[in-house]
C-alpha cells in the first residue's frame, strides 16, 4: 500500500492524500486494485479489475442526490436519483455498433483518406509507441519484453520518425506544488456531460 501527501493542487480542487493497493501476477502485471483520493471537499473511491467483470456500475453521491452510471466506458444507462425520491433517466442503452462506429469510422478514414488524417494517425501511433515502450521497459518476464519489442519494431517500420518517443512516466510528470497539471486545463461540468449525452 502507498500513501502520498499533497499529490495535486489545482485551481478547482486540491488533493490532500492518495491511498492505493494493487494485486499482481507472478510476472509483475497488475490485475486488480483500489484507490482512495481524498480532496478538500470530496472523497473518490475507485476499484478496478482486469480479470473480473463489474456488475454494480458507478455512483456519484452528492448532497442533492445520486448519479448512477451502469457503464463508464459506454456512458449508458445514466440515472439521477434525487433526495425527494424522483428518478430521471439521463441516458439509456446504446447499441454496441453505435459505440464502436466511431472507432470504425476513424479506422476507415485512416485507410481511405491518409492525406487528411496524417496528423491524427501520427498522434495515435505515438500513443501506441509510448505504451509499447513502457511495457518493454517495465515487463518482468522475457516473453512480455519480446512481445513489446516486436510491437515497437512494427510501429517504427510504419513510422520511423517515432524513434525518439519516450515511454509513459511511471509516476506521472513531477511538478512543484505551485504548478498546475494538465488536468487543470480539462474541466467538464455535469451540464456539459448531459449536453453531450443529448446529442
N, C-alpha and C positions, 0 to 999 in steps of 0.2 A: 504494500500500500504506500502511496505517496501523498504528500501534502505540501502545498506551496502558499506563501503569503504574497499579497499584492500582485496577483498574476496579471491583471489588466486594469488600467484606469482610462476611461474614455469620457467623451462629452455627455453621453446619455446614461451610462451605468458604470459601476465600479465593482470589480470582483475582489472580494477580500480573501477568500480561501477556495482551494480546489482539493477534493479528495477523490482518489480513483484506485481501482483494483481490477486486475485482469487475470484471466486464466489462459494458459499456454499449452500447446502441444510440445512433445519432446524436442522438435526441431526449432522451437522458439516462436512459432506462429501463434499470434493471439487469436483466440476463438470466441471469447466472451468477456464481458466486463461491465463495470458500473462506475459512474462518476457522479459526484455531487458538487455543484458550483454554487457558492454562497455569495450573493450580491448584497449590496446595502439595502435594497428594497424587495428582494425576491430570492428564492432558492430554486435551483433547477436540478432535478434528479434524472439521470439517463442510465439506461441499461441497453446492452446490445449482445447479440449472439450471431455467429456465423454458422452455427451448427443446429440451430433450433428456429422455429417459426413463431413469431409473436402472435397471440390471439386476442390481446386486450386493447391494442391500439394506444394512442397517446392522449394525454389530457393536459389542458392548460387551465389551472384553477385561479380564479380571481375573486375579488370582493363582491362582484355583481353576478357571478355565475361561473359555469364550467364549459369550456370548449372541448369537445371530443373529436379526435381525428382517427378514423379507422386505419388509414394508410398514409404515412408521411411521404413515402416515395411517389404515391399516385395522387395525393391530396384529394381523396374521395371520402364520401360519407362523413362530412363535417357537420356537427350539430352543436348548437348553443343551448345549454340548459340554464335558464335564468333562476334567480333566487325565488321568484314568485311562482315557479313551477311550470312556466311555459317552455316549450321545446321548439326551436326553429332549425330547420334543415338548411344549411348554407350551401352545401354541395352534395350531390348524390353520387351514385356509382358512375364510373367512367369505363367504357369498354376498353379492353386491353389494346385492341387495334388502333384506337384513337390515341392512347398514350404513346404507344410505340411508333405511331405515324410520324411524329416529329423527328425521331431518330432516322426513320426510313427515308424521309424527305431530305434530311441533311446528307445522308449517305448517297442518295441519288444525285443530289447537286454536286457533291464532290467528284462523282464519276463522270457526269454528263456536262458539267459547267466548270471545269477546272480553272479557266481564266478568271471567273468571277469569285471563286471560293478559295483561291490560293492562300490568302492570309488566314482565313478561318481554319483551313486544313493544316497550316503550319502551327497554329495555336494548339489545336487538339493533338497534333503529333508531338509537340513539345511537352504537353501534359503526360502523354504516354511514355515519352522518354524519361521524364523525371520519375515516374512511377517505376519503370523497369530498372532504372539506375539505383533507386532506393532499395528495391528488392534485392538487387545484386549486392549492394553494399552491406545489407543487414541480414542476409539469409544465413541461417545457422547450419545448413546442410549443403553438401556439394551438388546434389541433384537440383535443388532450387536455384543455386548460384548459376549452374549451367543453363537452366531454363531462362533465367533473367538475362544472362549474357547473350543468348540466342535472340531474345526479344530486342535487346539493344542493337545487335548487329543487323537485324531485319529493318529496324527503323532507320538506321544510318544508311542502309543500302538505298532506301527510298529518298531520304532527306539528309544527305551528308552534312549540311550546314548546321545540324543539331548536335554536332560532336562536342560542343562546349556546354551543353545543357547540364546543369548540376542536379543531383538528387534532391528530393524533398528534405527539408530540415527535420531532424529527429525530434527536436523540442520546440519548433517554431522559431521565427526570427526574434532574436533578442533585442529588446528595447529598454530604454530607461523609463522610469515611471512618468516622466514628463512627455513622452512621445505617445502618439496615438497609433494604434494598429490599423490595418486595412478594414477591419470590421466596423470601425467608427465611421467609415465613408459609405457603408452599405446598410442603410436603415430602411426598414419596411414596416409600415404601420399595418394594423389589422384591417383598416379601411382599404388600404391598397391591396391587401391579400384578398379581401372579399370582392373587390372590383375585378381582380384578375380571375377569380373563380366564376364571375358572372359572364366573362367574355367567351 
